[in-house]
Amino acid sequence: MKVLIAIDDSDCSSNAVDSATRQTWQDDTEFRLISIMAPIYNEYLLAGLCAPSLEEMQAEYMNQLQQMVDQKIIQLKKNHPNNQISGLVISGGIAESIIDHAKAWDADLIILGSHGRTGLEKFWLGSVAEKVLNHAPCSVEVVKLKKLHADETPAADSANSDLSAVIL
């Protein structure tokens, strides 16, 4: 089985890795963690005033993402030392890159976190998880933070109580 885990620097993304870490997998399961580096455009940088440093910014961003991927690989290997685990950073549109990589790598499952955006925020920002879910070539597990009601308090063992996963 090939499991693709899409991550970024958010808490919901960390929860996706935590979910994969806690699950039991066969020894022949192969994991690949990917992080997507969305393009940085000159138009967003004060009409190009920072253009000479754009390449430096992109290189630094790529380095930060690779360090994050490497840390998550170490985390996953602690609980699954017999599995093959790799990771990489890909440049491109986020949802499209996840879907394209899943197809190219022939993934059996994609695991990713959801920010849980709703309403106008979801309309304007979109939902990567929803796009991946609707266009993925394989099953998708979406891990999101469980929302607390106003009268609830976080449980002492939040590692098991604050996540909900949906596999479709």
C-alpha positions, 0 to 999 in steps of 0.5 A: 500500500502507498500512503501519501501524506500532504503537509504544511506548517499548520496544526491540522497538518500535524494532526494528519501525521499524528493520525498516520503515526497512531494507525497500524500499518503492514510492513510493506506500506510505503509512506511519502510525505509531501509539502507544496510550495505555492508560487510567490509572485512579484505582483504581491511584493509591492509591485516588484520592489523586492524582486531581487530577493524573490529567488532568495525568499523562494529558496528559504521557503523551500528550505523551511518546508524541506526541514518540516518534511524531514522532521515529520519523517523522523516522527513517522519512523519512530512508530513505523521503523519497518516501513519505507518513508520518503518525503519531498517538496513540490512547487505548484498549486496546492490541491493540483500538486497533491492530486497530480503526485498521487496519480504519478506515484500511484498512491492508494490513500491520501492523508491530509488535514483540514483547516475547517474553514466555512462560509465566506472564508471557505468561499474566498480561500477555497478548500484544498481538502475538498478539492483533493477529496473530489478529484483524487485518484484514490481514497482520501482520509481527511483529519480535522480538529474536532470543534469544541462547544462553548460549554466543553473544555479540552480533555486532558488526553488531547492526543486522542480526543481532538481529532476526527478522521473521515476516510472516503 
